[in-house]
Amino acid sequence: TDTKTFDTRIVVSDKKINGEYTDNWTKFKFNNYLDVDGRFDAITKIITFKNNLFFFQPTAVGIASVNQRSLIQDNQPGQLVLGTAGILSRYDYITDKSGSENYHSIITSDDYIYYADKRRKRFNKLVPGKEEAISVVKGIDSLLFDLSWNNVRCGFDKGYNEVILSI
C-alpha cells in the first residue's frame, strides 16, 4: 500500500459534548485539517497558549486561527459577532527566520513561550506578535555558539519562575 505522511498538517477532531456516548475527540472527519507551508519543513510541536494555537517548524513559528470570530460595533447595545465557516480557517507566521527542531526545547511559562533555535544557536521567547532572541539580549549568545546543539532540553520552574536550558 502507498502510505503518505502529511507532516505539515494540523488535524481537527469533532467538538466535545457533555454526556455523549462516544468521545467526539476521537472522531476525525475527512476534510477537517489545515496544511501549513511546507517550505519550513515538518511541524515540530503544536501547543495552546493563552487561547491561541501555536505551531513550530524548524525554521518558522506560526499561529493557526481556530473558530476565528470578529467583533464589530454597531448602533445597538452590545457587539455583533461574525464567524467564519471553517474550524481551522487560516494560519499566520510570527517569524520565518527562527524555529525549533526539537520537541523538548519548546516550553511555556506563565507569560511567554520559550524555544531553542538549533539552526541559529539562539534561545528565543515569543512576546505578543513577535519573537525575541533573549540569548542576544542577555549577552550569552557567544557562549551558546560554541556548544553542540544535538540534545537540547528546556524546562520551567514555577516555584522560582525560572526557565532551565540544558544543552
N, C-alpha and C positions, 0 to 999 in steps of 0.2 A: 504494500500500500504506500501511496505517496503522502507523507506527513509533512505539513508545513508548520513552522513556528513563527508566530507573529510577536516578536519581542519588542515592538513599539506600540502595542495595542493595550488600551485600558478597557476592560470589560465590566459591564454593569449587571447586577442581579436585579430581581424584582424587588419591589418595596416591601418592607416588613410590615405586617398587620398583626395586631394583638389578637390572640385567640384563634389563629389559623391552624388547620390540621397538619399541613406540611410547611416546613420552613421556607419562606419565599427567598431567603438569602442564598438558598442552594439552587435556585432556578435562574438560568441564564438564557435569555431569548437570543435568537439568531443574529439580529441586527443591533443589539444594544452594546455598541462599542465605539471607541474613538481611537483612531490611529494618529499618533503624533509624528513629527518629522523624523524620518529615518536617517537623515544626514548626520544626526548627532549620536547615532548608534542605539543600542538596546536600552530599555528602561532599567535602571539600576534599583530604584526604590520608589514607592508611592506612599505618601503619608498625608494625613489630615492634620492641619494646624490652624487654629482659630477660624474654623468653619471654611477653610479653603483646602482644596485637594492639590498638593504639590507632587510633581514627578521629577525625578532626577535621571539624567543621562550622563555618560562620561564627559561630554563637552557642553552640556546645557542644563538649565533648570527652568521649569515652567509651571504654570497653574492651569488646571482643567476646570472649566466652568460647569458646575453641577446644578441642574434645575435653576438656571440663572433667571432672575427676575429684575425688572426695572421699576422703580418707584417714581411716579410723576405727580406733581401738584396741580390740581385744577381749582375751580372756584367753589367746590363743595368742601365741607369739613372732612378732614382725613386725607389719605393718599390713595391714588389709583395704582393698582399693581398690574403690570404687564408681564406675562410669562412667555417662555419660548416653548416650542414643540418638543424638543429633544431633551433627554436626561443629560447627556454629555453633548452639548451643542458646539463647543469651541475650546480652543486652548490658546494660551499666550505664553511667550517665553519671557522670563525675567532677565536671563542672560544667555547668550550663546557663545560665550568665551570661557566659561567656567562650569564645571560639573563634577561628578564623583563616579568613580568606577567601582567603589567598594560599598556594599550594602551596610556594613558595620561602621562606616565612617560618617554616617548621616544621623544626627540626633536632634532632639528638640529640648529646649529649656522652657521656662515659663513664658519667656518673651520673644525668643528667636529660634531659628533653625540654624544649626552649625553643620558644616561638612568639610571634609578634607579633599582637596583637588590634587590628585596624584600627578596629573599631567603638568600642571603649573607649579607643583610643590608649594602649595599655599593652603592655609586654613581660613575658611570664609564663614561669614554669617549672613543670613538673609534678614534684612530690615525691610519694612513695608515698601514694596515696589522695586527694590534693587538689592544687589549683593555687595558686600563689603569685605575686602581682604584684611581680616584682623591681624594676620601674621605680619603684614606690612605695616599696619598702623601701630602695632605693639613693638615693632623693631626686631622681631625674631626671624624674619624672612631669610637672612643669610645662614642662620643655624639650621633651618629646615631644608635648605637647598642641598646640603651635603649628605643628608640621611637617605637610606634606602626606603622607598615607599611601598614595598611589597605587601606588608601586613599592617594596615592602619586600622586602629580601633578607637572609638570615641565613646565617652560616657558623660552623664550629667549627674552631679551630686546635689540633690535638692537640699540636704541639710546645710551645706556650706555655699550653695548657689554657685558652684564651680563646674566648668567644663574640663574634662580629663581627656587628653590626647596621648595616644600611645602609638609610636611608630617603630 
